[in-house]
Amino acid sequence: MKTVFIIIFLFSFNYSGFTQQDSIKKIEMEVSHVKTVHVIFSSAITYVDLGSSDIIAAKAPGVENILRVKSAVENFTEATNFTVITEDGNFYSFVVRYNSKPKRLNILLRDDNILVEGEHDVSPAVVDKITRAIYKNNQNDIKYLGCKRYAMQMLVKSIFVYKGLFFVHIVIKNNSNIPFDVEYIRFMIQERRLIKRTARQEIQVNTVKAFNEQRTIEENSIARAVYVLPKFTISSDKIFIVQLIEKGGARNLTIQIESEDFYNAKTIENLKLR
């Protein structure tokens, strides 16, 4: 009887292994020593294995489905690899090569497709000019997007668009006598009605640039920043979320932005770019 049980167990194990191997997703990517590549999965990451010490990887702070990958040494010559298993049972195999200027800095994995975020035709110099102009003008075009609690307040002052890039001007007010240390601020697209909170129902939107971002908002002070986001669209059943998390605290703030606010974003014609 024991012999029969062992044979059945081994057969079941081999069959499970076959189906898992059959769903392996193989992806090629490039990494740099000075730039970080973000890989966004459709589910929480449960396992990561690096093929060599030439690369380093870690989950992004505050999220379970984003992996940051970077070269640990400059100009390694032989390709290496790493493996990721996610909570939904998917197995990903990455082949990694060194490139001082990686072609893809943000890789979004969705439903067996590889999408690239952050690729655009706007030069860094132009992006910098636009962010500086928005910050200097300090226009208060939007007066209804904000969150206030615990003597803290976060507001969206304006949203601009240029060649598919969104420029979101955010102000954070600390009306308390306690400094606010920022753990992170993140942007994501979320199902409007969440029955069960899972990573699959949230899509992280990585910033292209953050201008004048502050890590600490001192007591009784105001901080402003302009965040540049890559092109995206939102369906009516989803909502855009801006989330500010306090490091080691509980004064967390969240703003919900409707798709219409992005579709009606202002253009930059009236900005004075220098």
C-alpha positions as a printed Julia matrix, in Angstrom:
274×3 Matrix{Float64}:
   0.0    0.0     0.0
   2.88   2.38    0.82
   4.56   1.56   -2.51
   1.42   2.48   -4.44
   1.15   5.8    -2.57
   4.78   6.72   -3.4
   4.29   5.96   -7.09
   1.15   8.08   -7.25
   2.87  10.95   -5.41
   5.85  10.93   -7.8
   3.57  10.86  -10.82
   1.58  13.82   -9.49
   4.76  15.78   -8.8
   6.14  15.22  -12.3
   2.83  16.16  -13.9
   2.64  19.4   -11.89
   6.21  20.22  -12.82
   5.42  19.75  -16.49
   2.45  22.13  -16.45
   4.47  24.76  -14.58
   7.36  24.51  -17.07
   4.84  24.77  -19.91
   3.85  28.26  -18.69
   7.38  29.7   -18.44
   7.67  33.2   -19.87
  11.11  34.02  -21.3
  12.11  37.68  -21.55
  15.33  39.38  -22.68
  16.37  42.65  -21.09
  19.3   45.02  -20.64
  20.64  46.58  -17.45
  23.05  49.38  -16.61
  25.25  50.3   -13.68
  23.8   53.83  -13.48
  20.15  53.25  -14.43
  17.5   51.1   -12.77
  15.11  48.93  -14.76
  11.65  48.32  -13.25
   9.77  45.14  -14.1
   6.05  45.34  -13.25
   4.3   41.98  -12.83
   0.57  41.27  -12.84
   0.74  39.65   -9.39
   2.79  39.8    -6.2
   6.37  38.5    -6.39
   6.96  35.44   -4.2
  10.4   34.23   -5.35
  13.49  35.74   -7.02
  16.74  33.96   -7.92
  19.71  35.72   -9.53
  21.98  33.85  -11.91
  25.15  35.7   -10.89
  26.49  38.5    -8.72
  26.75  40.74  -11.79
  23.19  41.96  -11.17
  21.16  43.04   -8.14
  17.39  43.04   -7.71
  14.9   44.03   -5.03
  11.19  44.68   -4.72
  10.21  48.35   -4.9
   9.3   49.86   -1.49
   5.63  49.62   -0.63
   4.6   47.34   -3.5
   4.75  43.59   -4.02
   4.59  43.33   -7.81
   7.47  45.57   -8.94
  11.1   44.42   -9.15
  14.01  46.84   -9.46
  16.97  45.44  -11.42
  20.41  46.95  -11.88
  23.95  45.94  -12.76
  26.22  45.41   -9.74
  29.35  45.86  -11.85
  30.1   47.89  -14.94
  30.4   46.33  -18.39
  29.99  42.65  -17.53
  30.55  40.72  -20.76
  28.68  37.44  -20.42
  24.9   37.34  -20.33
  23.36  36.28  -17.04
  19.83  35.5   -15.94
  17.32  35.67  -13.12
  14.07  33.92  -12.32
  10.84  35.23  -10.81
   7.77  33.34   -9.58
   4.62  35.31   -8.83
   1.66  34.68   -6.58
  -0.62  33.77   -9.49
   1.65  30.82  -10.37
   3.51  32.34  -13.32
   7.19  31.54  -13.84
   9.37  34.16  -15.56
  12.88  33.57  -16.91
  14.93  36.67  -17.79
  18.1   36.75  -19.89
  20.12  39.83  -18.93
  22.84  41.63  -20.89
  24.76  44.8   -20.06
  24.07  48.03  -21.9
  25.11  51.43  -20.55
  21.91  52.83  -22.12
  19.15  50.2   -21.74
  16.43  50.47  -24.38
  13.67  49.62  -21.88
  13.66  51.14  -18.4
  10.13  50.06  -17.43
   8.79  46.66  -18.47
   5.12  45.98  -17.83
   4.0   42.34  -17.98
   0.28  41.89  -18.58
  -1.58  38.8   -19.84
   1.42  37.24  -21.59
   2.29  40.56  -23.25
   5.34  42.72  -22.64
   4.55  46.42  -22.68
   7.09  49.19  -22.27
   6.37  52.24  -20.15
   8.4   55.42  -20.16
   9.42  55.43  -23.85
   8.67  58.79  -25.46
   9.98  61.26  -28.01
  10.61  64.11  -25.57
  14.22  64.86  -24.71
  15.25  65.1   -21.05
  16.13  68.76  -21.59
  12.61  69.6   -22.78
  11.05  67.61  -19.92
  13.2   69.56  -17.48
  12.15  72.92  -19.01
   8.46  72.02  -18.79
   8.66  70.86  -15.17
  10.53  74.01  -14.16
   8.01  76.24  -15.96
   5.06  74.51  -14.28
   6.74  74.83  -10.9
   7.6   78.5   -11.42
   4.14  79.48  -12.71
   2.51  77.69   -9.76
  -0.94  77.76  -11.36
  -3.87  76.54   -9.3
  -5.98  75.18  -12.17
  -7.63  72.38  -10.17
  -9.41  73.13   -6.91
 -11.26  69.89   -6.21
  -8.56  67.19   -6.07
  -7.14  66.74   -2.6
  -7.05  64.94    0.72
  -6.83  66.38    4.24
  -6.33  64.5     7.51
  -4.09  64.48   10.59
  -3.23  68.15    9.98
  -1.73  67.11    6.63
  -3.04  68.06    3.2
  -2.17  66.94   -0.34
  -3.55  68.73   -3.4
  -3.26  68.38   -7.17
  -2.78  71.92   -8.47
  -2.64  71.22  -12.2
  -2.21  68.52  -14.86
  -0.46  69.28  -18.15
   0.14  67.01  -21.14
   2.82  67.16  -23.82
   3.37  64.46  -26.47
   1.75  61.83  -24.27
   3.62  62.76  -21.09
   1.56  63.95  -18.11
   2.93  66.61  -15.76
   1.19  66.5   -12.37
   1.81  69.42  -10.0
   1.3   68.38   -6.38
   1.47  70.4    -3.16
   1.82  68.91    0.32
   1.01  71.02    3.38
   2.13  70.08    6.86
  -0.01  72.07    9.3
   1.22  70.13   12.33
   4.15  70.62   14.68
   5.63  67.26   13.65
   7.88  66.8    10.57
   6.49  64.45    7.92
   9.06  61.96    6.58
   8.04  60.59    3.2
   8.35  56.82    2.79
   7.2   57.06   -0.83
   4.64  58.63   -3.12
   3.22  56.35   -5.76
   0.85  56.54   -8.69
  -1.35  53.66   -9.77
  -4.45  52.69  -11.75
  -6.94  50.74   -9.69
 -10.26  49.01  -10.16
 -13.03  51.4    -9.14
 -14.66  48.74   -6.97
 -12.31  46.26   -5.36
 -13.93  43.07   -4.14
 -10.59  41.63   -3.09
  -7.41  43.71   -2.9
  -4.8   41.98   -5.04
  -1.79  43.12   -7.04
  -3.59  42.14  -10.26
  -6.15  44.87   -9.64
  -3.5   47.59   -9.33
  -1.19  48.81  -12.07
   1.77  50.85  -10.87
   2.63  53.9   -13.0
   6.32  54.75  -12.67
   7.44  58.35  -12.87
   9.63  59.52  -15.73
  10.9   62.41  -13.6
  10.21  63.99  -10.2
  11.12  67.68   -9.92
  11.74  69.2    -6.47
  10.53  66.09   -4.64
  11.11  66.39   -0.88
  11.89  63.51    1.47
  10.8   65.52    4.55
   8.07  68.13    4.88
   9.02  70.16    7.9
   6.48  71.19   10.52
   4.15  74.04    9.46
   5.58  74.14    5.96
   4.57  73.56    2.34
   6.34  71.52   -0.33
   5.59  71.41   -4.05
   6.74  68.95   -6.71
   6.06  68.2   -10.37
   5.81  64.53  -11.35
   6.16  63.41  -14.97
   4.21  60.28  -15.89
   4.34  58.2   -19.08
   1.41  57.94  -21.47
  -1.53  55.88  -20.23
  -5.31  55.74  -20.6
  -7.99  54.86  -18.05
 -11.31  53.15  -18.7
 -14.5   54.19  -16.91
 -14.32  51.25  -14.48
 -10.91  52.33  -13.17
  -9.59  55.25  -11.12
  -6.16  56.88  -10.88
  -4.66  56.95   -7.38
  -1.98  59.19   -5.86
  -0.8   57.79   -2.54
   1.51  59.49   -0.03
   2.89  57.23    2.72
   4.58  58.48    5.88
   7.76  56.7     6.93
   7.2   55.0    10.28
   3.89  56.83   10.74
   0.18  56.7    10.0
  -0.54  60.05    8.34
  -1.1   58.53    4.89
  -2.94  60.51    2.21
  -4.74  59.33   -0.94
  -6.19  61.29   -3.88
  -8.48  59.76   -6.49
  -8.33  61.27   -9.98
 -10.95  60.58  -12.64
  -9.99  59.73  -16.22
 -11.59  63.0   -17.43
  -9.0   65.01  -15.51
  -6.26  63.47  -17.66
  -8.24  63.67  -20.9
  -8.82  67.38  -20.17
  -5.23  68.08  -19.17
  -3.91  71.48  -20.23
  -1.37  71.87  -23.01
   1.88  73.78  -22.56
   1.33  76.54  -25.13
   0.93  79.21  -22.46
   3.97  78.13  -20.46
   7.11  80.2   -20.84
   9.86  77.67  -21.48
  13.45  78.82  -21.08
